[in-house]
Every structure is written in structure tokens, then in C-alpha cells.
């Protein structure tokens, strides 16, 4: 049987855990989602080279108050030659909370972000197009930054990643899967 001290210790421990959980929830974690697919699930053909090849919609929440801008880099680490970059967007204002499906391949976006160069040396999104065979994992990585990067639209993922160093206040990853 438990005595009164044991019950008191258990109650205090439970209270402390509740306070910690509330503080973590209040601070929030950067979240990224799409209505097209959920984390670690298949990307619909529409968003790949086997379909229209347009970008999926994305939405995010819990951007830290210290963030001034956001950056998105989409990579396929399963590509035969290593990380293949499918999309680079940076200097998205921190007040923006989503982007629509089918973002045009222009340097400047309607939501005031700048699109950089993908792995094909082109501006904008290039849909998954792996060689036939095994599943590939496409990492949609969103970064909250404490400053705007001010790079030009000819910047690729390596330049964006270098410029972000020391300025990332939060990041999150949404993984889509596709195979042909």
C-alpha cells in the first residue's frame, strides 16, 4: 500500500509533467503539412513527372515569433547521384502561412518568396522522377530564419543552406514517397 507521502510525490510529479507539457505546447513546434499527402506517405502522381509535375500545396504553423523569413528546400536523398534538389524557395515572409498548389516557376512568387535553382538548374519546382524501382523519399524541409537571406534567384540549395547557417530558429520536415 502507498502511504500519504507517496501519493503526494506522485501528484507533484504529475503536476510537474503537466507544466512541462503546457510550456512545450505554448512554445510550439514548427509544423508543415500538405492536403495532397501526409508525412511518410505517397505523393500523388499529379505532382510528379508521371503527372502534371506541379507543386503540391503546403501549409505551416507555429512559426516562432523571432522568425523574419522562411525557406523551403525539397531534396531526394535516394537519387542515384546523391541528394537531388527539387525545389528551393527563400525569403518567404514569416507572416505567410501557406502556398498554393501549382506555384508558377517564376523567380518571385505571389506570396513574396524568391525561388532559387533546382537540381536541373531551373527556377521552381521539378516533380519527383526517380528511375524505375524502389521508393524514393522526398524531404520538404521548412526553415524559420531570424533574417531574410537577400540572395538572388540564381541561388541553389547549397548557397541557401550556407546563408542560413547561424540564422535557423526552427525547422521541420515533411516526407513524401514516390516510385515509378
N, C-alpha and C positions, 0 to 999 in steps of 0.2 A: 504494500500500500504506500501511496505517496503521502508525504506529510505536507503541511501548510507551506513550508519553505520551498519545497519542490514545485508546488503549484505556482507560487509567486515567481520563482525563477523562470518557469515555462512561460508564464504570462508576460513577464518582462522581455524575454527573448522574442516571443511572437510580436510584441509591440515594436521592438527594435527592427525586426524584419519588415514589418508593415511600413514603418517610417522610411527605411531604406528604399523599399519598392516605390513608395509615393514620390520620393525625391528623384529617383531614376526616371519615373514616368513623367514627372513635371519637366525634367530637363529634355526628355525625348531623344529618340534616335532618328537620324535621317532615314526616311523610308522612300523607296522607289517602287513603282508598280506600273502595270500596263493592263488595259482591258483586253488586249489581244492574247496574252499568255501570262501564266503565273510562274513564280520562281521555280526553276529546275523542271519546267515542262516544255513541251514542244512549241516552237514558233510556227504559226500558221504559214502555209505555203505562200499566201498572198504577199508576205513580207520578205520573200527570198527570191533568188534568181530563177526559181522554177515558177514563180508567180509574177505579180506586178513589180516586185522589188522595191516597194515604197516602205518608208519607215513606219514602225508602229507608234501608236500614241503612248505617251509616258506621263506620269503624274508623280509628284513627290510631296512630302510633308515633313514637318519637324525640322525645318531649316533653322540652324542656330541663329540667334539674334545678331551675333558678331559677323555673320556672313555678309559679304558685299556682292559676291557673284557666285555663279555655279559653272561647273564644267562637266561635260559628259564625254566619255571615251568608250567606244564599243570595240572589243577585241575577241578574236577567236584564238585561244592558246593551243588548240588542237590542229591548227593549219600545218600542212607538211613542212613549211619553211619556218615554223615558229609563229609567234603572235602576228596575226593579220589584223590590221586596223580597219574596221568597217565604218566608223563614224567618229568625228571629232567636232564638238561644239564647245565654245568657251565664252566667257564674259556674258553669260545669261544673268540678267539682274536677279538678285536674291528674292525679290518680290514676286517673281514668276513662279507658278506652282505646277505648270504642265506644258506640254507641247502636243499639238495635234498629230494625227496620223498623216502621213504623206508630206512631211516638211520638204518644200522645194529645195533643189540643190543650188542655192544662191549663197553668196558669201555672207550676207546679212539676213537674218531670219525675221519673220513678222513679230517675234517676241523679243527682239533686240539682242539676240545672241549672234556670235560670229562662228560660222562653220569653217573648219580647217580642212586639211587634206587627208583623205583616207588612204588606205594601202595601195590603191590604184593611182594615186597622185591626182585624184579628182576631188572637187568640193562636194560635200554632202554625204548622204548615206549610201552605202552599197550593201545590198542584202546578202545574207548567208548563201554561199555557193560552194560547199565543200566537194571534194572528189567523192564519187560513189563509195559507199562503205559505212563506216562506223559513225555514231553520233558525234557531233561537234558541239561544244559549249560556248555560247556567245555571252560574254560578260558585258552588261550595260552598267558601267561604273560611273556613279554620280559623285561629284566632289563639291563641297561647300567651301568657299575660299574667303579669306579676310580682305581680299583686294581684287580688283579687276586685273586681268593679265595684260591687256593692251597690245596683244600680238596681232599680226595681220593674218588675213585668211589663207596665206600660203603656209602657215604653221601646221606641222604634223603632230602626231601624238607625242613624239619624243620631245619636241620643243615645248609643248603644253605641259607635259609632265615635269620637265626641268624648271619651267617658270613657276609651277605650283609649289615646288619644294619650300617648306617653311611657312606656307600660307594655307594649308588644308586644316579646316576646323572640324570637319566631319566628312564621312564618305560612306557610301553604301553600294551594294552590288545586286543586280537583278540578272539571273542567268536564264537564258533561253537555249533550247536544244533543237538541233536540226540535222538531218541526214538525208542524203539522196540515194 
